[in-house]
Amino acid sequence: MRNGIDLSPPAVASYTRNELAKSLRKKPYQVGMLLGGIDPVTTKPSLYWIDQYASLASLPYAAQGYGLWVTPSSSLLAKGNISSLFNEETNHAH
């Protein structure tokens, strides 16, 4: 982040959720987001969903917005998980 400290995906998701929760009391944002990343220590991928009320959920797979309608989420995404989207040797997305 800005101060040069590396954060894990769960820490970034928690920080983002906390900032959105604080803003709900002042000037609310209409935000719905998917946040994902690879933990630099464990090299495990993580995916989180944060809604407009600052609810946070960890997910194995997700689609949002218009992508939800063009992605057969009940069949294609349910057959795998986020780990299968990454190449184990390079830790890069396919």
Number of C-alpha atoms within 10 A of each C-alpha: 7 5 5 6 7 12 13 17 20 18 12 17 24 16 13 16 20 14 12 22 17 13 14 14 8 8 9 13 13 11 11 15 14 18 16 18 16 17 16 12 7 8 12 15 18 20 19 21 21 20 15 16 16 23 13 18 12 16 14 14 19 18 15 12 9 8 11 11 10 9 14 12 15 8 9 10 15 12 10 12 14 16 15 12 14 16 11 12 6 8 14 10 10 8
